[in-house]
Amino acid sequence: MCLLGRIQALDSHNRITLLEIIEDRHNNGSIIVTSQIPVQGWYDIIGEKTIADAILDRLIHQSHRLELHGESMRKKRGINKG
């Protein structure tokens, strides 16, 4: 969850909601997740270890991961505007 540009851990309501959404979609359809937080940092963002395990188990084990590397597009656009 991002609030005013600051990354914060999910509260209990949002944590459960995320798990329910993922459980509803698991093995029934695609889920696209984008994040600037590395997967190993998701435990801190999700908050509760047991729920984080359940969420990550459903997302990671059958996923295709694309990790992008390079300079921020915000930085590139800022340079081109000047």
PyMOL Python script that loads the backbone (N, CA, C, O; Angstrom):
from pymol import cmd

cmd.read_pdbstr("""\
ATOM      1  N   MET A   1       0.844  -1.169   0.000  1.00  0.00           N
ATOM      2  CA  MET A   1       0.000   0.000   0.000  1.00  0.00           C
ATOM      3  C   MET A   1       0.890   1.233   0.000  1.00  0.00           C
ATOM      4  O   MET A   1       1.868   1.304   0.744  1.00  0.00           O
ATOM      5  N   CYS A   2       0.557   2.167  -0.809  1.00  0.00           N
ATOM      6  CA  CYS A   2       1.340   3.394  -0.881  1.00  0.00           C
ATOM      7  C   CYS A   2       0.448   4.551  -0.464  1.00  0.00           C
ATOM      8  O   CYS A   2      -0.650   4.717  -0.996  1.00  0.00           O
ATOM      9  N   LEU A   3       0.901   5.328   0.457  1.00  0.00           N
ATOM     10  CA  LEU A   3       0.145   6.472   0.934  1.00  0.00           C
ATOM     11  C   LEU A   3       1.031   7.694   0.859  1.00  0.00           C
ATOM     12  O   LEU A   3       2.019   7.802   1.585  1.00  0.00           O
ATOM     13  N   LEU A   4       0.675   8.618  -0.024  1.00  0.00           N
ATOM     14  CA  LEU A   4       1.455   9.847  -0.209  1.00  0.00           C
ATOM     15  C   LEU A   4       2.925   9.554  -0.472  1.00  0.00           C
ATOM     16  O   LEU A   4       3.808  10.237   0.047  1.00  0.00           O
ATOM     17  N   GLY A   5       3.176   8.539  -1.278  1.00  0.00           N
ATOM     18  CA  GLY A   5       4.540   8.235  -1.673  1.00  0.00           C
ATOM     19  C   GLY A   5       5.326   7.415  -0.661  1.00  0.00           C
ATOM     20  O   GLY A   5       6.489   7.095  -0.903  1.00  0.00           O
ATOM     21  N   ARG A   6       4.721   7.073   0.457  1.00  0.00           N
ATOM     22  CA  ARG A   6       5.420   6.279   1.470  1.00  0.00           C
ATOM     23  C   ARG A   6       4.852   4.869   1.487  1.00  0.00           C
ATOM     24  O   ARG A   6       3.637   4.682   1.544  1.00  0.00           O
ATOM     25  N   ILE A   7       5.719   3.895   1.439  1.00  0.00           N
ATOM     26  CA  ILE A   7       5.300   2.498   1.486  1.00  0.00           C
ATOM     27  C   ILE A   7       4.992   2.151   2.935  1.00  0.00           C
ATOM     28  O   ILE A   7       5.796   2.413   3.830  1.00  0.00           O
ATOM     29  N   GLN A   8       3.820   1.557   3.160  1.00  0.00           N
ATOM     30  CA  GLN A   8       3.410   1.158   4.499  1.00  0.00           C
ATOM     31  C   GLN A   8       2.935  -0.284   4.475  1.00  0.00           C
ATOM     32  O   GLN A   8       2.461  -0.778   3.453  1.00  0.00           O
ATOM     33  N   ALA A   9       3.067  -0.946   5.602  1.00  0.00           N
ATOM     34  CA  ALA A   9       2.567  -2.319   5.719  1.00  0.00           C
ATOM     35  C   ALA A   9       1.040  -2.301   5.625  1.00  0.00           C
ATOM     36  O   ALA A   9       0.389  -1.329   6.008  1.00  0.00           O
ATOM     37  N   LEU A  10       0.490  -3.394   5.109  1.00  0.00           N
ATOM     38  CA  LEU A  10      -0.957  -3.524   5.021  1.00  0.00           C
ATOM     39  C   LEU A  10      -1.553  -3.646   6.413  1.00  0.00           C
ATOM     40  O   LEU A  10      -0.958  -4.266   7.295  1.00  0.00           O
ATOM     41  N   ASP A  11      -2.728  -3.057   6.615  1.00  0.00           N
ATOM     42  CA  ASP A  11      -3.430  -3.289   7.874  1.00  0.00           C
ATOM     43  C   ASP A  11      -4.167  -4.619   7.764  1.00  0.00           C
ATOM     44  O   ASP A  11      -4.197  -5.217   6.688  1.00  0.00           O
ATOM     45  N   SER A  12      -4.759  -5.088   8.850  1.00  0.00           N
ATOM     46  CA  SER A  12      -5.361  -6.425   8.859  1.00  0.00           C
ATOM     47  C   SER A  12      -6.493  -6.549   7.839  1.00  0.00           C
ATOM     48  O   SER A  12      -6.624  -7.598   7.208  1.00  0.00           O
ATOM     49  N   HIS A  13      -7.302  -5.527   7.659  1.00  0.00           N
ATOM     50  CA  HIS A  13      -8.403  -5.575   6.686  1.00  0.00           C
ATOM     51  C   HIS A  13      -7.867  -5.719   5.266  1.00  0.00           C
ATOM     52  O   HIS A  13      -8.339  -6.569   4.512  1.00  0.00           O
ATOM     53  N   ASN A  14      -6.891  -4.901   4.893  1.00  0.00           N
ATOM     54  CA  ASN A  14      -6.328  -4.970   3.538  1.00  0.00           C
ATOM     55  C   ASN A  14      -5.559  -6.255   3.301  1.00  0.00           C
ATOM     56  O   ASN A  14      -5.547  -6.774   2.185  1.00  0.00           O
ATOM     57  N   ARG A  15      -4.924  -6.766   4.325  1.00  0.00           N
ATOM     58  CA  ARG A  15      -4.183  -8.033   4.223  1.00  0.00           C
ATOM     59  C   ARG A  15      -5.147  -9.171   3.888  1.00  0.00           C
ATOM     60  O   ARG A  15      -4.879  -9.972   2.993  1.00  0.00           O
ATOM     61  N   ILE A  16      -6.264  -9.241   4.607  1.00  0.00           N
ATOM     62  CA  ILE A  16      -7.264 -10.291   4.380  1.00  0.00           C
ATOM     63  C   ILE A  16      -7.928 -10.115   3.019  1.00  0.00           C
ATOM     64  O   ILE A  16      -8.179 -11.095   2.318  1.00  0.00           O
ATOM     65  N   THR A  17      -8.211  -8.876   2.644  1.00  0.00           N
ATOM     66  CA  THR A  17      -8.821  -8.601   1.333  1.00  0.00           C
ATOM     67  C   THR A  17      -7.909  -9.064   0.203  1.00  0.00           C
ATOM     68  O   THR A  17      -8.372  -9.695  -0.747  1.00  0.00           O
ATOM     69  N   LEU A  18      -6.621  -8.758   0.299  1.00  0.00           N
ATOM     70  CA  LEU A  18      -5.666  -9.204  -0.714  1.00  0.00           C
ATOM     71  C   LEU A  18      -5.636 -10.724  -0.797  1.00  0.00           C
ATOM     72  O   LEU A  18      -5.643 -11.278  -1.897  1.00  0.00           O
ATOM     73  N   LEU A  19      -5.603 -11.399   0.328  1.00  0.00           N
ATOM     74  CA  LEU A  19      -5.605 -12.865   0.330  1.00  0.00           C
ATOM     75  C   LEU A  19      -6.878 -13.407  -0.320  1.00  0.00           C
ATOM     76  O   LEU A  19      -6.812 -14.357  -1.100  1.00  0.00           O
ATOM     77  N   GLU A  20      -8.026 -12.823  -0.014  1.00  0.00           N
ATOM     78  CA  GLU A  20      -9.292 -13.286  -0.605  1.00  0.00           C
ATOM     79  C   GLU A  20      -9.307 -13.105  -2.120  1.00  0.00           C
ATOM     80  O   GLU A  20      -9.768 -13.983  -2.849  1.00  0.00           O
ATOM     81  N   ILE A  21      -8.807 -11.977  -2.588  1.00  0.00           N
ATOM     82  CA  ILE A  21      -8.755 -11.741  -4.041  1.00  0.00           C
ATOM     83  C   ILE A  21      -7.863 -12.776  -4.706  1.00  0.00           C
ATOM     84  O   ILE A  21      -8.228 -13.346  -5.734  1.00  0.00           O
ATOM     85  N   ILE A  22      -6.703 -13.018  -4.129  1.00  0.00           N
ATOM     86  CA  ILE A  22      -5.763 -13.981  -4.710  1.00  0.00           C
ATOM     87  C   ILE A  22      -6.332 -15.387  -4.657  1.00  0.00           C
ATOM     88  O   ILE A  22      -6.182 -16.148  -5.613  1.00  0.00           O
ATOM     89  N   GLU A  23      -6.987 -15.750  -3.551  1.00  0.00           N
ATOM     90  CA  GLU A  23      -7.595 -17.079  -3.458  1.00  0.00           C
ATOM     91  C   GLU A  23      -8.704 -17.257  -4.499  1.00  0.00           C
ATOM     92  O   GLU A  23      -8.834 -18.330  -5.088  1.00  0.00           O
ATOM     93  N   ASP A  24      -9.502 -16.209  -4.727  1.00  0.00           N
ATOM     94  CA  ASP A  24     -10.568 -16.289  -5.732  1.00  0.00           C
ATOM     95  C   ASP A  24     -10.009 -16.514  -7.132  1.00  0.00           C
ATOM     96  O   ASP A  24     -10.610 -17.233  -7.930  1.00  0.00           O
ATOM     97  N   ARG A  25      -8.872 -15.909  -7.436  1.00  0.00           N
ATOM     98  CA  ARG A  25      -8.273 -16.003  -8.770  1.00  0.00           C
ATOM     99  C   ARG A  25      -7.352 -17.214  -8.921  1.00  0.00           C
ATOM    100  O   ARG A  25      -7.107 -17.657 -10.044  1.00  0.00           O
ATOM    101  N   HIS A  26      -6.840 -17.755  -7.821  1.00  0.00           N
ATOM    102  CA  HIS A  26      -5.865 -18.848  -7.876  1.00  0.00           C
ATOM    103  C   HIS A  26      -6.433 -20.042  -8.638  1.00  0.00           C
ATOM    104  O   HIS A  26      -7.499 -20.556  -8.299  1.00  0.00           O
ATOM    105  N   ASN A  27      -5.718 -20.473  -9.659  1.00  0.00           N
ATOM    106  CA  ASN A  27      -6.105 -21.586 -10.538  1.00  0.00           C
ATOM    107  C   ASN A  27      -7.381 -21.321 -11.341  1.00  0.00           C
ATOM    108  O   ASN A  27      -7.899 -22.232 -11.986  1.00  0.00           O
ATOM    109  N   ASN A  28      -7.889 -20.096 -11.310  1.00  0.00           N
ATOM    110  CA  ASN A  28      -9.091 -19.757 -12.082  1.00  0.00           C
ATOM    111  C   ASN A  28      -8.822 -18.728 -13.162  1.00  0.00           C
ATOM    112  O   ASN A  28      -9.624 -18.586 -14.085  1.00  0.00           O
ATOM    113  N   GLY A  29      -7.753 -18.032 -13.074  1.00  0.00           N
ATOM    114  CA  GLY A  29      -7.455 -16.995 -14.043  1.00  0.00           C
ATOM    115  C   GLY A  29      -6.130 -16.334 -13.728  1.00  0.00           C
ATOM    116  O   GLY A  29      -5.440 -16.690 -12.773  1.00  0.00           O
ATOM    117  N   SER A  30      -5.802 -15.381 -14.542  1.00  0.00           N
ATOM    118  CA  SER A  30      -4.514 -14.707 -14.398  1.00  0.00           C
ATOM    119  C   SER A  30      -4.568 -13.600 -13.353  1.00  0.00           C
ATOM    120  O   SER A  30      -5.613 -13.000 -13.102  1.00  0.00           O
ATOM    121  N   ILE A  31      -3.427 -13.356 -12.764  1.00  0.00           N
ATOM    122  CA  ILE A  31      -3.237 -12.243 -11.846  1.00  0.00           C
ATOM    123  C   ILE A  31      -1.974 -11.528 -12.300  1.00  0.00           C
ATOM    124  O   ILE A  31      -0.932 -12.154 -12.497  1.00  0.00           O
ATOM    125  N   ILE A  32      -2.071 -10.232 -12.464  1.00  0.00           N
ATOM    126  CA  ILE A  32      -0.888  -9.442 -12.795  1.00  0.00           C
ATOM    127  C   ILE A  32      -0.579  -8.563 -11.590  1.00  0.00           C
ATOM    128  O   ILE A  32      -1.428  -7.805 -11.119  1.00  0.00           O
ATOM    129  N   VAL A  33       0.636  -8.678 -11.109  1.00  0.00           N
ATOM    130  CA  VAL A  33       1.071  -7.895  -9.955  1.00  0.00           C
ATOM    131  C   VAL A  33       2.291  -7.085 -10.383  1.00  0.00           C
ATOM    132  O   VAL A  33       3.228  -7.626 -10.969  1.00  0.00           O
ATOM    133  N   THR A  34       2.275  -5.815 -10.095  1.00  0.00           N
ATOM    134  CA  THR A  34       3.448  -4.981 -10.335  1.00  0.00           C
ATOM    135  C   THR A  34       3.871  -4.385  -9.000  1.00  0.00           C
ATOM    136  O   THR A  34       3.036  -4.044  -8.162  1.00  0.00           O
ATOM    137  N   SER A  35       5.176  -4.265  -8.819  1.00  0.00           N
ATOM    138  CA  SER A  35       5.674  -3.723  -7.566  1.00  0.00           C
ATOM    139  C   SER A  35       7.090  -3.212  -7.757  1.00  0.00           C
ATOM    140  O   SER A  35       7.861  -3.755  -8.548  1.00  0.00           O
ATOM    141  N   GLN A  36       7.412  -2.181  -7.036  1.00  0.00           N
ATOM    142  CA  GLN A  36       8.792  -1.731  -7.024  1.00  0.00           C
ATOM    143  C   GLN A  36       9.513  -2.280  -5.797  1.00  0.00           C
ATOM    144  O   GLN A  36      10.688  -1.986  -5.576  1.00  0.00           O
ATOM    145  N   ILE A  37       8.804  -3.078  -5.000  1.00  0.00           N
ATOM    146  CA  ILE A  37       9.381  -3.729  -3.835  1.00  0.00           C
ATOM    147  C   ILE A  37       9.826  -5.132  -4.239  1.00  0.00           C
ATOM    148  O   ILE A  37       9.025  -5.882  -4.796  1.00  0.00           O
ATOM    149  N   PRO A  38      11.088  -5.512  -3.975  1.00  0.00           N
ATOM    150  CA  PRO A  38      11.518  -6.883  -4.278  1.00  0.00           C
ATOM    151  C   PRO A  38      10.674  -7.900  -3.501  1.00  0.00           C
ATOM    152  O   PRO A  38      10.206  -7.608  -2.400  1.00  0.00           O
ATOM    153  N   VAL A  39      10.482  -9.081  -4.069  1.00  0.00           N
ATOM    154  CA  VAL A  39       9.640 -10.112  -3.448  1.00  0.00           C
ATOM    155  C   VAL A  39      10.043 -10.364  -2.000  1.00  0.00           C
ATOM    156  O   VAL A  39       9.172 -10.523  -1.145  1.00  0.00           O
ATOM    157  N   GLN A  40      11.332 -10.404  -1.706  1.00  0.00           N
ATOM    158  CA  GLN A  40      11.750 -10.663  -0.330  1.00  0.00           C
ATOM    159  C   GLN A  40      11.289  -9.568   0.632  1.00  0.00           C
ATOM    160  O   GLN A  40      11.248  -9.798   1.841  1.00  0.00           O
ATOM    161  N   GLY A  41      10.945  -8.400   0.132  1.00  0.00           N
ATOM    162  CA  GLY A  41      10.441  -7.322   0.977  1.00  0.00           C
ATOM    163  C   GLY A  41       8.930  -7.366   1.185  1.00  0.00           C
ATOM    164  O   GLY A  41       8.385  -6.595   1.975  1.00  0.00           O
ATOM    165  N   TRP A  42       8.255  -8.269   0.476  1.00  0.00           N
ATOM    166  CA  TRP A  42       6.802  -8.344   0.581  1.00  0.00           C
ATOM    167  C   TRP A  42       6.336  -8.803   1.955  1.00  0.00           C
ATOM    168  O   TRP A  42       5.255  -8.412   2.396  1.00  0.00           O
ATOM    169  N   TYR A  43       7.127  -9.624   2.642  1.00  0.00           N
ATOM    170  CA  TYR A  43       6.743 -10.059   3.985  1.00  0.00           C
ATOM    171  C   TYR A  43       6.553  -8.849   4.898  1.00  0.00           C
ATOM    172  O   TYR A  43       5.610  -8.808   5.688  1.00  0.00           O
ATOM    173  N   ASP A  44       7.437  -7.877   4.793  1.00  0.00           N
ATOM    174  CA  ASP A  44       7.320  -6.676   5.621  1.00  0.00           C
ATOM    175  C   ASP A  44       6.091  -5.864   5.240  1.00  0.00           C
ATOM    176  O   ASP A  44       5.421  -5.316   6.116  1.00  0.00           O
ATOM    177  N   ILE A  45       5.788  -5.777   3.969  1.00  0.00           N
ATOM    178  CA  ILE A  45       4.634  -5.004   3.511  1.00  0.00           C
ATOM    179  C   ILE A  45       3.326  -5.711   3.850  1.00  0.00           C
ATOM    180  O   ILE A  45       2.368  -5.067   4.279  1.00  0.00           O
ATOM    181  N   ILE A  46       3.275  -7.021   3.664  1.00  0.00           N
ATOM    182  CA  ILE A  46       2.049  -7.771   3.967  1.00  0.00           C
ATOM    183  C   ILE A  46       1.813  -7.778   5.471  1.00  0.00           C
ATOM    184  O   ILE A  46       0.679  -7.629   5.925  1.00  0.00           O
ATOM    185  N   GLY A  47       2.870  -7.947   6.235  1.00  0.00           N
ATOM    186  CA  GLY A  47       2.740  -7.809   7.684  1.00  0.00           C
ATOM    187  C   GLY A  47       2.730  -9.111   8.448  1.00  0.00           C
ATOM    188  O   GLY A  47       3.718  -9.424   9.113  1.00  0.00           O
ATOM    189  N   GLU A  48       1.684  -9.870   8.387  1.00  0.00           N
ATOM    190  CA  GLU A  48       1.562 -11.099   9.171  1.00  0.00           C
ATOM    191  C   GLU A  48       2.156 -12.273   8.391  1.00  0.00           C
ATOM    192  O   GLU A  48       1.763 -12.532   7.253  1.00  0.00           O
ATOM    193  N   LYS A  49       3.101 -12.978   9.007  1.00  0.00           N
ATOM    194  CA  LYS A  49       3.868 -14.011   8.312  1.00  0.00           C
ATOM    195  C   LYS A  49       2.989 -15.120   7.732  1.00  0.00           C
ATOM    196  O   LYS A  49       3.212 -15.542   6.598  1.00  0.00           O
ATOM    197  N   THR A  50       2.007 -15.594   8.474  1.00  0.00           N
ATOM    198  CA  THR A  50       1.170 -16.698   7.995  1.00  0.00           C
ATOM    199  C   THR A  50       0.388 -16.295   6.750  1.00  0.00           C
ATOM    200  O   THR A  50       0.301 -17.062   5.791  1.00  0.00           O
ATOM    201  N   ILE A  51      -0.171 -15.109   6.765  1.00  0.00           N
ATOM    202  CA  ILE A  51      -0.925 -14.634   5.606  1.00  0.00           C
ATOM    203  C   ILE A  51       0.025 -14.328   4.453  1.00  0.00           C
ATOM    204  O   ILE A  51      -0.295 -14.600   3.295  1.00  0.00           O
ATOM    205  N   ALA A  52       1.181 -13.770   4.760  1.00  0.00           N
ATOM    206  CA  ALA A  52       2.179 -13.511   3.724  1.00  0.00           C
ATOM    207  C   ALA A  52       2.599 -14.812   3.053  1.00  0.00           C
ATOM    208  O   ALA A  52       2.733 -14.858   1.830  1.00  0.00           O
ATOM    209  N   ASP A  53       2.807 -15.866   3.831  1.00  0.00           N
ATOM    210  CA  ASP A  53       3.146 -17.179   3.258  1.00  0.00           C
ATOM    211  C   ASP A  53       2.055 -17.654   2.301  1.00  0.00           C
ATOM    212  O   ASP A  53       2.353 -18.146   1.212  1.00  0.00           O
ATOM    213  N   ALA A  54       0.802 -17.510   2.702  1.00  0.00           N
ATOM    214  CA  ALA A  54      -0.316 -17.963   1.864  1.00  0.00           C
ATOM    215  C   ALA A  54      -0.384 -17.161   0.571  1.00  0.00           C
ATOM    216  O   ALA A  54      -0.554 -17.730  -0.508  1.00  0.00           O
ATOM    217  N   ILE A  55      -0.252 -15.851   0.677  1.00  0.00           N
ATOM    218  CA  ILE A  55      -0.300 -14.985  -0.503  1.00  0.00           C
ATOM    219  C   ILE A  55       0.847 -15.298  -1.449  1.00  0.00           C
ATOM    220  O   ILE A  55       0.640 -15.503  -2.645  1.00  0.00           O
ATOM    221  N   LEU A  56       2.053 -15.332  -0.906  1.00  0.00           N
ATOM    222  CA  LEU A  56       3.228 -15.551  -1.752  1.00  0.00           C
ATOM    223  C   LEU A  56       3.251 -16.954  -2.344  1.00  0.00           C
ATOM    224  O   LEU A  56       3.707 -17.143  -3.472  1.00  0.00           O
ATOM    225  N   ASP A  57       2.765 -17.937  -1.594  1.00  0.00           N
ATOM    226  CA  ASP A  57       2.704 -19.304  -2.115  1.00  0.00           C
ATOM    227  C   ASP A  57       1.838 -19.346  -3.365  1.00  0.00           C
ATOM    228  O   ASP A  57       2.203 -19.985  -4.352  1.00  0.00           O
ATOM    229  N   ARG A  58       0.704 -18.678  -3.331  1.00  0.00           N
ATOM    230  CA  ARG A  58      -0.209 -18.680  -4.476  1.00  0.00           C
ATOM    231  C   ARG A  58       0.317 -17.849  -5.645  1.00  0.00           C
ATOM    232  O   ARG A  58       0.066 -18.177  -6.805  1.00  0.00           O
ATOM    233  N   LEU A  59       1.038 -16.786  -5.345  1.00  0.00           N
ATOM    234  CA  LEU A  59       1.541 -15.923  -6.410  1.00  0.00           C
ATOM    235  C   LEU A  59       2.842 -16.412  -7.033  1.00  0.00           C
ATOM    236  O   LEU A  59       2.965 -16.442  -8.258  1.00  0.00           O
ATOM    237  N   ILE A  60       3.786 -16.786  -6.232  1.00  0.00           N
ATOM    238  CA  ILE A  60       5.149 -17.023  -6.694  1.00  0.00           C
ATOM    239  C   ILE A  60       5.331 -18.375  -7.374  1.00  0.00           C
ATOM    240  O   ILE A  60       6.023 -18.458  -8.389  1.00  0.00           O
ATOM    241  N   HIS A  61       4.736 -19.420  -6.848  1.00  0.00           N
ATOM    242  CA  HIS A  61       5.067 -20.766  -7.308  1.00  0.00           C
ATOM    243  C   HIS A  61       4.588 -21.096  -8.718  1.00  0.00           C
ATOM    244  O   HIS A  61       5.116 -22.018  -9.339  1.00  0.00           O
ATOM    245  N   GLN A  62       3.620 -20.380  -9.229  1.00  0.00           N
ATOM    246  CA  GLN A  62       3.160 -20.641 -10.591  1.00  0.00           C
ATOM    247  C   GLN A  62       3.300 -19.394 -11.461  1.00  0.00           C
ATOM    248  O   GLN A  62       2.568 -19.222 -12.436  1.00  0.00           O
ATOM    249  N   SER A  63       4.227 -18.543 -11.106  1.00  0.00           N
ATOM    250  CA  SER A  63       4.313 -17.257 -11.792  1.00  0.00           C
ATOM    251  C   SER A  63       5.408 -17.212 -12.842  1.00  0.00           C
ATOM    252  O   SER A  63       6.330 -18.028 -12.863  1.00  0.00           O
ATOM    253  N   HIS A  64       5.268 -16.241 -13.694  1.00  0.00           N
ATOM    254  CA  HIS A  64       6.316 -15.847 -14.628  1.00  0.00           C
ATOM    255  C   HIS A  64       6.745 -14.469 -14.165  1.00  0.00           C
ATOM    256  O   HIS A  64       5.961 -13.521 -14.203  1.00  0.00           O
ATOM    257  N   ARG A  65       7.983 -14.359 -13.731  1.00  0.00           N
ATOM    258  CA  ARG A  65       8.467 -13.088 -13.197  1.00  0.00           C
ATOM    259  C   ARG A  65       9.321 -12.360 -14.219  1.00  0.00           C
ATOM    260  O   ARG A  65      10.193 -12.944 -14.862  1.00  0.00           O
ATOM    261  N   LEU A  66       9.051 -11.092 -14.349  1.00  0.00           N
ATOM    262  CA  LEU A  66       9.854 -10.220 -15.191  1.00  0.00           C
ATOM    263  C   LEU A  66      10.410  -9.133 -14.284  1.00  0.00           C
ATOM    264  O   LEU A  66       9.665  -8.306 -13.758  1.00  0.00           O
ATOM    265  N   GLU A  67      11.710  -9.141 -14.109  1.00  0.00           N
ATOM    266  CA  GLU A  67      12.338  -8.113 -13.291  1.00  0.00           C
ATOM    267  C   GLU A  67      13.025  -7.127 -14.213  1.00  0.00           C
ATOM    268  O   GLU A  67      13.884  -7.497 -15.013  1.00  0.00           O
ATOM    269  N   LEU A  68      12.645  -5.889 -14.093  1.00  0.00           N
ATOM    270  CA  LEU A  68      13.196  -4.840 -14.934  1.00  0.00           C
ATOM    271  C   LEU A  68      14.322  -4.137 -14.193  1.00  0.00           C
ATOM    272  O   LEU A  68      14.233  -3.890 -12.990  1.00  0.00           O
ATOM    273  N   HIS A  69      15.360  -3.825 -14.910  1.00  0.00           N
ATOM    274  CA  HIS A  69      16.503  -3.131 -14.335  1.00  0.00           C
ATOM    275  C   HIS A  69      16.819  -1.934 -15.215  1.00  0.00           C
ATOM    276  O   HIS A  69      16.597  -1.961 -16.425  1.00  0.00           O
ATOM    277  N   GLY A  70      17.326  -0.911 -14.609  1.00  0.00           N
ATOM    278  CA  GLY A  70      17.705   0.258 -15.383  1.00  0.00           C
ATOM    279  C   GLY A  70      17.338   1.537 -14.658  1.00  0.00           C
ATOM    280  O   GLY A  70      16.810   1.527 -13.546  1.00  0.00           O
ATOM    281  N   GLU A  71      17.634   2.618 -15.319  1.00  0.00           N
ATOM    282  CA  GLU A  71      17.366   3.923 -14.744  1.00  0.00           C
ATOM    283  C   GLU A  71      15.867   4.200 -14.725  1.00  0.00           C
ATOM    284  O   GLU A  71      15.129   3.765 -15.610  1.00  0.00           O
ATOM    285  N   SER A  72      15.440   4.917 -13.722  1.00  0.00           N
ATOM    286  CA  SER A  72      14.043   5.294 -13.577  1.00  0.00           C
ATOM    287  C   SER A  72      13.575   6.121 -14.768  1.00  0.00           C
ATOM    288  O   SER A  72      14.281   7.024 -15.218  1.00  0.00           O
ATOM    289  N   MET A  73      12.393   5.816 -15.274  1.00  0.00           N
ATOM    290  CA  MET A  73      11.822   6.611 -16.359  1.00  0.00           C
ATOM    291  C   MET A  73      11.513   8.023 -15.877  1.00  0.00           C
ATOM    292  O   MET A  73      11.557   8.964 -16.670  1.00  0.00           O
ATOM    293  N   ARG A  74      11.206   8.188 -14.606  1.00  0.00           N
ATOM    294  CA  ARG A  74      10.975   9.521 -14.062  1.00  0.00           C
ATOM    295  C   ARG A  74      12.233  10.365 -14.183  1.00  0.00           C
ATOM    296  O   ARG A  74      12.167  11.546 -14.523  1.00  0.00           O
ATOM    297  N   LYS A  75      13.365   9.762 -13.906  1.00  0.00           N
ATOM    298  CA  LYS A  75      14.625  10.495 -14.016  1.00  0.00           C
ATOM    299  C   LYS A  75      14.894  10.843 -15.479  1.00  0.00           C
ATOM    300  O   LYS A  75      15.288  11.967 -15.792  1.00  0.00           O
ATOM    301  N   LYS A  76      14.678   9.872 -16.377  1.00  0.00           N
ATOM    302  CA  LYS A  76      14.920  10.111 -17.790  1.00  0.00           C
ATOM    303  C   LYS A  76      14.007  11.228 -18.314  1.00  0.00           C
ATOM    304  O   LYS A  76      14.461  12.111 -19.041  1.00  0.00           O
ATOM    305  N   ARG A  77      12.744  11.187 -17.951  1.00  0.00           N
ATOM    306  CA  ARG A  77      11.806  12.215 -18.416  1.00  0.00           C
ATOM    307  C   ARG A  77      12.169  13.585 -17.840  1.00  0.00           C
ATOM    308  O   ARG A  77      12.057  14.599 -18.529  1.00  0.00           O
ATOM    309  N   GLY A  78      12.595  13.612 -16.606  1.00  0.00           N
ATOM    310  CA  GLY A  78      12.992  14.867 -15.982  1.00  0.00           C
ATOM    311  C   GLY A  78      14.181  15.489 -16.676  1.00  0.00           C
ATOM    312  O   GLY A  78      14.242  16.708 -16.836  1.00  0.00           O
ATOM    313  N   ILE A  79      15.138  14.655 -17.096  1.00  0.00           N
ATOM    314  CA  ILE A  79      16.316  15.136 -17.800  1.00  0.00           C
ATOM    315  C   ILE A  79      15.934  15.704 -19.161  1.00  0.00           C
ATOM    316  O   ILE A  79      16.462  16.735 -19.578  1.00  0.00           O
ATOM    317  N   ASN A  80      15.013  15.029 -19.855  1.00  0.00           N
ATOM    318  CA  ASN A  80      14.607  15.472 -21.194  1.00  0.00           C
ATOM    319  C   ASN A  80      13.786  16.752 -21.164  1.00  0.00           C
ATOM    320  O   ASN A  80      13.774  17.491 -22.149  1.00  0.00           O
ATOM    321  N   LYS A  81      13.091  17.037 -20.050  1.00  0.00           N
ATOM    322  CA  LYS A  81      12.278  18.245 -19.958  1.00  0.00           C
ATOM    323  C   LYS A  81      13.146  19.485 -19.801  1.00  0.00           C
ATOM    324  O   LYS A  81      12.786  20.564 -20.273  1.00  0.00           O
ATOM    325  N   GLY A  82      14.296  19.332 -19.133  1.00  0.00           N
ATOM    326  CA  GLY A  82      15.138  20.465 -18.791  1.00  0.00           C
ATOM    327  C   GLY A  82      15.766  21.065 -19.958  1.00  0.00           C
ATOM    328  O   GLY A  82      16.511  22.037 -19.826  1.00  0.00           O
TER     329      GLY A  82
END
""", "prot")
cmd.dss("prot")
cmd.show_as("cartoon", "prot")
cmd.util.cbc("prot")
cmd.orient("prot")
